Amino acid sequence: MQVPPFSLSQQLTDLGPELDDAILRVLHSGQYIGGGEIQSFETAFSTCVSTAHSVGCNSGTDALILALRGLGIGAGDQVITASFSFFATAEAISAVGATPVFVDVDPITYLIDLTKIEAAITPNTKALMPVHLFGRPVDMEALMAIARRHRLQVVEDCAQATGANWNGKPVGSWGDVGCFSFFPTKNLGGAGDGGAVTCDDDGLAQRIRELAVHGMPRRYLHTALGYNSRLDALQAAVLNVKLPHLSTWVEKRAAIASRYIKALADLPGLELPDPAADPAVGHGWNQFVVRVNLSQEEQQTESAPGSNPASHFGLPKSHRRDWLKQSLQEQGVSTIIYYPIPIHRQPAYVDLGLAPGSLPMTEQLCSEVLSLPIFPELSEEQQDRVIRVVKRLLSSSAQEQMVA
Ligand SMILES: Cc1ncc(COP(=O)(O)O)c(C=O)c1O
């Protein structure tokens, strides 16, 4: 049996006729840009996120750029965020001319370490950009308190967390702006690229709407240099079919996560995503990410500078994680590493001059994390297979270490 990390095939079977109808309806309407599908989606999505506005756009990356531009963030400004994220988080900050300032992450939640944010604030800091990574919400009560204390704006990167909430209040409704991605592997995925920005402020929503269409408040009047970044009608039609299923899909993801947590507890060298999470965490479970800790032998090698087999990005390399990934693959279980290289160590950010070791927990996580298969339609049989193989591999590796 092969277990993929993600698959749409069952969802396409279940929703196939409805999706076909929706796509053909748009195709035959000839209305591909703007129109009713987009308006219905924006209304339904803002209800789902509990905000006054939702503005569709071309991608999650564009949502972040539009949000930052809408808030007036640009050259000379600093935005505090996490380096343990997808590259687009920081790329969007740089794209508007601002500078990303990275704060290390918490070893348990994998999210921005709230205790380290204030030390990173300077007179140039304009905003905080928390990332609800893997679907887990940042503690938004604590983060908003920091933002209020320092009069900072808050742009939530909700790309991986559609359907998640902190203390019952949806992500994307806490900060000044929420930014969502409808990339096909996300909790709510379109049939291509798509995104949305959510907010309560009427003026901000209007600015973002105009920026997404060439800075154009009315036809052929351009008051700002904007973008061509619209959610198109075909994507909106697909999302309109899928949105009513979002909460059931998130529940299914949560059930899969709790089965993993129960079945894989206490395995040697494996850390699970915070099984005793704060009850305020309304997890979206876009990914189920475990830490495969370095073996004792690797830790000794890592602690001897110069002699470790670090990758050419200057990061410790976990042979154990890579061995587990490879061994699972050989038994038909596909996994993914989100993310092998932290943003601050990417060649594109060499100019930031952040040396190896500058964000130790981020760097350690990049060498230890592994995402196990999770998607709403993952069958119990498939999940049992993943659990069996992980257990077998880790127990036998522990026994081998004891004998050695
Ligand atoms: C945390 C995070 N931010 C932003 C993005 C960008 O979204 P998109 O791919 O829709 O541009 C992604 C996409 O993977 C993401 O995971």
Ligand as a Chemical Component Dictionary entry (heavy atoms), coordinates in Angstrom:
data_LIG
# 
_chem_comp.id                   LIG 
_chem_comp.type                 NON-POLYMER 
_chem_comp.pdbx_formal_charge   0 
_chem_comp.three_letter_code    LIG 
# 
loop_
_chem_comp_atom.comp_id 
_chem_comp_atom.atom_id 
_chem_comp_atom.alt_atom_id 
_chem_comp_atom.type_symbol 
_chem_comp_atom.charge 
_chem_comp_atom.model_Cartn_x 
_chem_comp_atom.model_Cartn_y 
_chem_comp_atom.model_Cartn_z 
_chem_comp_atom.pdbx_ordinal 
LIG C1 C1 C 0 3.164  30.277 5.692  1  
LIG C2 C2 C 0 2.914  30.628 4.262  2  
LIG N1 N1 N 0 2.832  31.918 3.891  3  
LIG C3 C3 C 0 2.571  32.287 2.629  4  
LIG C4 C4 C 0 2.395  31.357 1.635  5  
LIG C5 C5 C 0 2.158  31.807 0.236  6  
LIG O1 O1 O 0 0.965  31.343 -0.296 7  
LIG P1 P1 P 0 0.799  31.113 -1.872 8  
LIG O2 O2 O 0 1.551  29.886 -2.233 9  
LIG O3 O3 O 0 -0.659 31.002 -2.081 10 
LIG O4 O4 O 0 1.389  32.323 -2.537 11 
LIG C6 C6 C 0 2.449  29.998 1.961  12 
LIG C7 C7 C 0 2.267  28.968 0.927  13 
LIG O5 O5 O 0 2.664  27.847 1.061  14 
LIG C8 C8 C 0 2.721  29.624 3.302  15 
LIG O6 O6 O 0 2.793  28.343 3.658  16 
# 
loop_
_chem_comp_bond.comp_id 
_chem_comp_bond.atom_id_1 
_chem_comp_bond.atom_id_2 
_chem_comp_bond.value_order 
_chem_comp_bond.pdbx_ordinal 
LIG C1 C2 SING 1  
LIG C2 N1 SING 2  
LIG C2 C8 DOUB 3  
LIG N1 C3 DOUB 4  
LIG C3 C4 SING 5  
LIG C4 C5 SING 6  
LIG C4 C6 DOUB 7  
LIG C5 O1 SING 8  
LIG O1 P1 SING 9  
LIG P1 O2 DOUB 10 
LIG P1 O3 SING 11 
LIG P1 O4 SING 12 
LIG C6 C7 SING 13 
LIG C6 C8 SING 14 
LIG C7 O5 DOUB 15 
LIG C8 O6 SING 16 
# 
